[in-house]
Amino acid sequence: MSIVRPGASEADRFTVGSHTFNSRLLVGTGKYRDFEQTRLAIEASGAEIVTVAIRRTNIGQNADEPNLLDYLPPDKYTILPNTAGCHTAKDAVRTCRLARELLDGWNLVKLEVLSEHKTLYPDVVETLNAAEVLVRDGFEVMVYTSDDPIVARQLEAIGCKAVMPLGAPIGSGLGLQNPYNIAMILEELTVPVLVDAGVGTASEAAVAMELGCDGVLMNTAIALAEDPIMMARAMRLAVESGRLAYLAGRMPRRAHASASSPMDNLVGRRPG
């Protein structure tokens, strides 16, 4: 299946399931100095979707602790609960159900089920199991997974609304280590494909978008930058410029030089 490139003149909005957004940059809320820095960085990013690790962040579970939603109100941002820290399908499903209760029936969630701690790679078997349960339970699932095109197809077949292959291990900042697999996933799937994890700087976000990805999700690259607010602005511009470059369609690659100016009809050139 070929990647369909919409015309640059068309309205370029980002749709996941029943939800539509303008920004293709999704950002996390962990690792910042405090909630105020979180708020400032996310404002600078222009992101509309903000991921929240339900097992690690207070959004109302603990009444006597600061609440992230006081800084990132749901009437301004789309709060995307995620199952970070879950290592079994059972825990991930339970966490999503808790998030739905805390957020008044909200059903758009980000599923991640991790294997061991060293790599934080997804446990694909547990991820598939959790996805099946959540889809049956009425959730709209965006799912973190490996960069395996076969697994990506299986997740789409289950009914996930977006597939999110890692570019590199979570928090590594290594950039896209296997763009060829990402490109294969883009060719195979019809649901949105977003790079999730591994982006370290703006140029890497632009590369993901130039491949044709529908969006990029990041946290550490912004939160652990020397200036998180400035990096958030850089990531916003990188995602926007990478998307524009994809829509414009890059020039073909050539093995040899091609003069910028035509060689025909040069002044002073002898005919024949």
C-alpha positions in Angstrom: 0.0 0.0 0.0 1.4 3.4 -1.0 1.6 6.3 1.4 -1.0 8.9 0.5 0.4 12.4 0.5 -2.4 15.0 0.8 -2.0 18.2 -1.1 -0.3 21.0 0.9 -3.3 23.2 0.3 -5.7 20.9 2.1 -6.6 21.5 5.7 -3.9 19.5 7.5 -5.5 18.3 10.8 -4.6 15.3 12.8 -7.4 12.8 13.6 -7.2 9.8 16.0 -10.4 7.8 16.4 -13.2 10.3 17.0 -10.8 13.2 18.0 -9.3 15.8 15.7 -6.3 18.1 16.6 -4.2 20.8 14.9 -0.9 20.0 16.6 1.0 16.9 15.6 3.4 17.2 18.6 2.4 15.2 21.7 4.2 15.8 24.9 4.6 14.1 28.2 4.5 15.6 31.7 7.3 13.7 33.5 10.8 14.7 34.6 10.2 18.5 34.8 11.4 20.5 37.8 7.9 21.2 39.0 4.3 21.6 37.6 4.9 25.2 36.8 7.9 24.4 34.5 5.7 21.7 33.0 3.0 24.2 32.2 5.4 26.7 30.6 7.1 24.1 28.4 3.9 22.6 27.2 2.5 26.1 26.4 5.7 26.7 24.3 5.3 23.4 22.5 1.9 24.2 21.1 0.8 20.7 21.9 -2.8 19.9 22.4 -2.4 16.3 23.6 -0.6 15.9 26.9 0.2 12.4 28.2 -0.1 11.7 31.9 1.3 8.6 33.6 -1.6 7.6 35.8 0.5 5.5 38.1 3.0 8.3 38.7 1.1 11.6 38.5 -1.7 13.0 40.6 -4.7 14.0 38.6 -7.1 13.7 41.6 -6.3 10.4 43.1 -4.6 12.1 46.0 -6.6 15.0 47.3 -3.8 16.3 49.6 -1.2 16.5 46.8 -0.7 19.1 44.0 -2.9 18.2 41.1 -1.5 18.4 37.6 -4.9 19.4 36.2 -4.7 22.7 38.1 -1.8 23.6 35.8 -3.0 21.8 32.6 -6.8 22.1 32.7 -8.7 19.6 30.6 -10.7 22.4 29.0 -7.5 23.6 27.4 -5.6 20.3 26.8 -6.5 16.8 25.8 -5.3 14.7 28.7 -4.1 11.4 27.3 -3.7 8.9 30.2 -0.9 6.4 29.7 0.0 3.1 31.4 3.6 3.9 32.0 5.1 1.6 34.6 2.8 -1.3 33.8 4.4 -4.7 33.0 1.4 -6.9 32.5 -1.8 -6.6 30.5 -3.8 -6.9 33.6 -2.2 -3.8 35.2 -2.5 -1.8 32.0 -6.2 -2.5 31.7 -6.8 -1.7 35.4 -4.9 1.6 35.0 -6.9 2.6 31.9 -10.2 1.9 33.7 -9.0 4.0 36.7 -8.2 6.9 34.3 -11.6 6.7 32.7 -13.2 7.1 36.2 -10.9 10.0 37.1 -11.6 11.8 33.8 -15.4 11.5 33.7 -15.6 8.7 31.1 -12.7 9.8 28.8 -11.9 6.9 26.6 -8.8 8.0 24.6 -5.8 6.3 26.2 -2.1 5.5 25.4 -1.3 1.9 26.1 2.2 0.8 26.9 3.2 -2.5 28.6 6.9 -2.7 29.2 9.2 -5.6 29.5 12.4 -5.3 31.6 13.8 -2.1 33.0 17.1 -1.9 31.2 15.6 -1.2 27.7 12.0 -0.4 28.5 11.1 -2.1 25.3 7.4 -3.1 24.9 6.3 -6.5 25.9 4.6 -7.3 22.6 2.6 -10.3 23.8 1.2 -8.4 26.8 0.6 -5.3 24.7 -1.5 -7.3 22.2 -3.5 -8.9 25.0 -4.2 -5.6 26.7 -5.2 -4.0 23.4 -7.8 -6.6 22.8 -9.4 -6.1 26.2 -9.4 -2.3 26.0 -10.8 -2.2 22.5 -13.6 -4.5 23.6 -14.2 -2.3 26.6 -14.8 0.8 24.4 -11.5 2.5 24.7 -9.8 4.3 21.8 -6.3 3.0 22.0 -3.1 4.6 21.0 -0.4 2.0 21.5 3.3 2.1 22.1 5.0 -0.8 20.4 8.2 -2.1 18.7 9.1 -1.1 15.2 8.1 -4.5 13.9 5.7 -4.0 10.9 4.0 -7.4 11.6 3.1 -6.4 15.1 1.9 -3.0 13.9 -0.5 -4.7 11.5 -1.8 -6.9 14.3 -2.5 -3.9 16.5 -4.4 -2.2 13.7 -6.4 -5.3 13.1 -7.3 -5.5 16.8 -8.8 -2.0 16.5 -6.2 0.4 17.9 -6.7 3.9 16.7 -3.0 4.8 16.4 0.2 2.8 16.4 3.3 4.3 18.0 6.5 2.5 17.2 9.6 3.5 19.2 12.4 5.4 17.4 14.9 4.3 20.1 14.6 3.2 23.7 12.6 5.5 26.0 14.6 8.4 27.3 17.7 7.5 25.3 17.7 10.5 22.9 19.3 8.4 20.2 16.9 9.5 17.4 15.4 7.2 14.8 17.6 4.1 14.8 15.6 2.2 12.2 13.8 4.6 9.8 13.4 1.7 7.3 11.1 -0.2 9.6 9.1 3.0 10.4 8.7 3.6 6.6 7.5 0.0 6.2 4.9 0.5 8.9 3.7 3.7 7.2 3.3 1.8 4.0 1.2 -0.9 5.7 -1.1 0.9 8.0 -4.1 3.1 7.5 -4.4 4.4 11.1 -2.1 7.2 12.2 1.5 6.2 12.9 3.5 8.3 15.5 7.1 8.0 16.6 7.0 7.4 20.3 10.3 7.5 22.3 13.9 8.1 21.4 13.8 11.6 19.9 16.6 13.8 21.4 16.6 17.0 19.5 14.7 19.0 16.9 16.3 17.6 13.8 15.3 14.0 14.8 11.7 15.1 15.2 11.8 16.7 11.7 13.2 13.4 10.2 10.2 11.5 11.7 7.8 13.9 10.1 9.6 13.9 6.8 9.2 10.1 6.6 5.4 10.7 6.7 4.7 10.0 10.3 1.4 11.6 11.6 3.0 12.9 14.7 5.7 12.6 17.3 5.4 12.0 21.1 8.2 13.1 23.4 9.0 13.9 27.0 12.6 13.5 28.0 14.0 15.5 25.1 12.2 18.6 26.3 12.1 18.0 30.1 15.9 17.3 30.4 17.1 20.0 28.0 19.1 22.8 29.6 16.3 25.1 28.7 13.1 23.1 28.5 10.9 26.0 27.3 13.3 26.9 24.5 13.5 23.2 23.5 9.8 22.9 23.5 9.6 25.8 21.0 12.3 24.1 18.8 10.3 20.9 18.8 7.2 22.7 17.8 8.9 24.2 14.8 10.7 21.0 13.9 7.4 19.0 13.7 5.7 21.7 11.7 8.6 22.1 9.3 9.0 18.3 8.9 5.4 18.0 8.1 5.6 20.8 5.5 8.6 19.2 3.9 6.7 15.9 3.6 3.7 17.5 2.1 5.9 19.5 -0.4 7.6 16.3 -1.6 11.4 16.3 -1.6 13.4 16.4 -4.7 14.6 13.0 -6.1 18.0 11.7 -4.9 20.6 11.5 -7.7 23.9 9.7 -8.0 25.5 12.6 -9.9 25.4 16.4 -9.9 22.7 18.3 -11.7 23.4 21.9 -12.4 21.0 24.4 -10.8 21.1 26.5 -14.0 20.3 24.9 -17.4 23.2 24.4 -19.8 21.2 25.3 -22.9 21.5 28.7 -24.7 24.5 29.9 -22.6 25.7 33.3 -23.6 28.8 33.0 -25.8 28.4 29.2 -26.3 29.1 28.1 -29.8 26.3 26.1 -31.5 27.0 22.5 -32.6 
